[in-house]
Amino acid sequence: MSRAQLTSDTLSRLARVLTGRYGVTVSFDARGPRVERERIVLAEPAPDSPDADALTGQLDLLAARWKFSVIDEIDALPSGPARQLAEVIEDRRVCERLFADYPGARGYVERLRAQKAHATHQKWSTLSWRDKLIWLVEGALWGETPAVTERTPALLATLGAVTDALETARKSRSTRESIANAHALVARIRSLGAGDVNTMMFTADADDTLDAEQAASDPDVASENEAPDAASADATTSATSPSDAAAQASEAQSPAAPMSADDIDLIDGRPRLSIPLTTAYDIITDLTGRGDPAAWRNLRALARAETAPLTARLERALKADEQTHWKREQERGEIDRPALAKLVVSPGYRTPFRVKRTTEGRDAAVTLLIDLSGSMAGKKMDLARLCAAALCDALMQLSFKCEVLGYSSVESAEMRAYYQQMLGEGEDLTRYNRKLERLDLRIYKRFGSSNPTGLSTIDCSHENPDGEALVWAAGRLLAQRAGRRILMVLSDGYPATGDGHPVILRTDLRARIGEITASGIELVGIGLLDDAVEKFYAHNIVVEKLVELPAMAFAILSELLLAKRG
C-alpha cells in the first residue's frame, strides 16, 4: 500500500480496529508521533521517501500505547534518561501485547524499527553518549544485535554490565513496573560511571555520562555522577611529537603494521590518544595559489571591508611599539638629543648616539587551522572563509609569516579493505580509534608564499579529528624560524569521526593541546556558535553571532601580537 493510499480515514479505521475504540481518529503532524485522548498523531513522513509499512508500524505502536499503557504515568516523569528508558521498556511491553492479538502487526513494527535504525546510524557520530546507550538498550530489549558502527567498547561493556537489569525489564507486566525498571537501570548505569562496578567503561567528561544534559543544571545529578578524570590526571604521559606525527602523515608508505600494546599510551586498558590503524592513506593537498584569482579578489574586498580599520590600528600600534624602544649610549647610530648636553659638559664624551632596537613584535608566525567538518556547511563556512581571508590579508600586509590550513577525515575504501584484512588475520583492533577514515589535510596558503588565492577554495568535507590535525599543524609551525608561534583553531564543536570513540577523541585532544602548548606554541580556540572550545583551550573565544567572526578573530590576534612575552 502506498503513502497516497494511507489516508487519515484509512488509518483511522485501522486504529479503531486495533484499539477497539470507535471514536479514535488518526492525523499527521510535524510534531508527532504522540497519543492524545481520542486521537493518534503520526509524524509526517518525508515526501521523497514514503514508507507505507513503516508508517503502519508507527500506527501499530501508538495504538498499542493507547490500548495497553497508562500514558499519563509516563508523561508525569521529568525529562531525562529515566523517562527515555521507561518509554523504551513500555513500548516493547505493549507491542508484545498487541502482537498476541494481531500477529501480523509484528512485521510492520519491525519495518518501523529498521527505518529508525537507519536514521540513527546516519547521525550516529553526532549523538551524545547517553542517546547511543539508550539506543543500544532499546535494541537489546528487542533482541537486536548492535551494528558495526555501534560497537564501541565503552557502550558494549556498559550494556553487558546491565544484562540482568535488562532481563528484568523484559518481564515488565505494567506501566508502573516499566517505570520502576527504568529507574533501576539508571541507578545501575550511574554506579558504573561512578566506578562502583568494575567494567571497561570510563567517562572522561561529564558529557559522556548518562545524565550529560542535566549535569550542568542539576547539582544533585552532577554530584551523583561525578567520576574520576583518569585521562586528565595522566595528561603528562609521553605522546608522539608534532614534528614526528607531521612527517608520518605526509609519508607515502605501505600500510603500517598495527602497533603493539607497548607503543600505545593506555588508561585502565584504553588508549588515551586517538591512534590511527594506519596513516598510509592520509592525504595532504597543497592548494596554495590554485584558487580563482577573481574569486580571491572578491573575497579580499569583503574581508578588507570588515577589518581595514582594525588592520590600520594594529599597524599603528606596532609602529608605536617599535619607535619607543631604543638602545642608547652608542658610539654610532642616530643622534640622541637628550645626550647632546653631555657633549658640552664632558668634551671626551663619545656615546651620544642611539640605535633602534630590533623588536620582536613582528617576529611571529601565525597559523589558522579550520575545521572542515560537515556541520560547518552553509553560513558557518562562508564566514570561516571570510575570516581566513581577513586574517591572512592583514598579516601579509603587516609582514607577518602566516599559513592557512584545513582538516577533516573521510571514509576510505582502501582503509576499510585494510581493516577487514587485519580483522581476518585475527588482530585485536580495539586499541585503534581511526580504522576506516583517512585524514584529508589541506594547505590553502603555505608559509613563504605570497599567493593566497587558494583561500577561495575553502569548503566543507566530513568529520573532524581535531587532535591529529593539531599535531600536523603544530609540526609545520614549529619548523618556522620565529620568535613567537601562534596557532588559531576555528571549530564548531567537539572532535568527531565516523568510527572513533568520542571520549578517546577528547582525551586525545587535551593531551595534544598540552604537548603543543609545552612546545612554546600559543594556542587559541575559536568556537562558532558552540562553547566546546572552552573545555579544551585555555585561551578561547566563543562567537555567538557569525557576522562578528572576522572582527572578533582579528581582535584576539591583535592582542596576542601586541602582548609582551616573558
Summary of the structure (lengths in Angstrom):
residues: 566
radius of gyration: 30.1
end to end distance: 74.8
largest distance: 118.0
contacts: 1847
relative contact order: 0.09
helix: 51%
strand: 15%
